[in-house]
Amino acid sequence: MRVGLLLLEVYLPGAASLKEKRRVLRSLKDRVRHRFNVAVAETGHQELHQRAELAFVSVADGEQPLQQLFDRIVEEAEQLVPGGIAEIERETIG
């Protein structure tokens, strides 16, 4: 059994306030959580308007299913985040 962690740093160039940023992030988090059944949380840059770090966590029986899942989450995020993804970090444990 493996635990996978995906960290995405996203860029939100149109967010002029934290309220606008939260609206975009809430949409992304809700959609990914519902569609892929993963845990998700905002873990960094919470005070900045135009940057955010999101952490996605899942458990699987091997590394390949986790990597495939994370690939699909990255694709989803690229479609939903107006500024795109600035950085991607993946880690598996187990």
N, C-alpha and C positions, 0 to 999 in steps of 0.2 A: 504494500500500500504506500502511495506517495501523496504528499501534500505539495501543492503548487501555489506559488505567489507570483502575481503579475502586477508590476507597478507601471502606471502610465502617468507621465507628466504631460498635461494638455495645455494648449495655448488658446486663450479666448480673447482675440483682439477687439471684439465689439462690446465687451462687458465694461460698462462705465460705472457699475456699482456691484456690491456684493450680492444684491438681490438678483441682478441679471445673471451673474455667475452661478448662483445657486439654482436658478431656473434651468439652465442648460445642464448642470451637473445632476440635478434631480431627475431630469428626463433620461439622461444616459444611465444613471444608476438603476432606476426603476426598470428600464427596458432590458438591460443586461441581466439584472437579478431575476426578472420574470422569464426571460427567454432561455438563459443558460443555467439557472439554478446555482448561482455562486454567491458567496458573501462579498460585499463591496463596501468600502468606506473611503471617505476623503481623509487623507493622511498627511497632507503637506500643503504649504502655501495658502493656508486658510484665510490669512489676512489680506492677500493680494487679490485684485480684481480680475486680472487677466491671465493668471496661472493657477493651476491646481494639480495636485497629485492624488491619484486614485489607486487603491489597492484592491485587487480581486484575488480571492482565495478559493481553492477547490481541492477535493480529494478524489483520487482515482487509483485504479489497480496498477497503473504503469505510467511511465513518463510520456509515452507517445500520445495517449488520450488527453493528457493535460496540455501538451504542446498544441494539439489540434484545437482544443477548446480555446486556448489563449489566442491562437491565430484568428479564430472567429470573433472573439471579443475585440481584438485590435481592429479588424475590419469594420465591425459595428461602430466602434468609437470614431474611426476615421470618417464615417458617413455622418455621424451626429454632431461632432464637435466642429464648429465653424473654422477655427484656426488650425486645427489638426493636432497631431501628437508630436511633442518636442523630444520625448525620450521614452524608451521602453526598456524595462528590466524584468527578467524572468529568473525564478529560482525554484528548485524542487528539493524536497527533503524526504528522505526515506529510502 
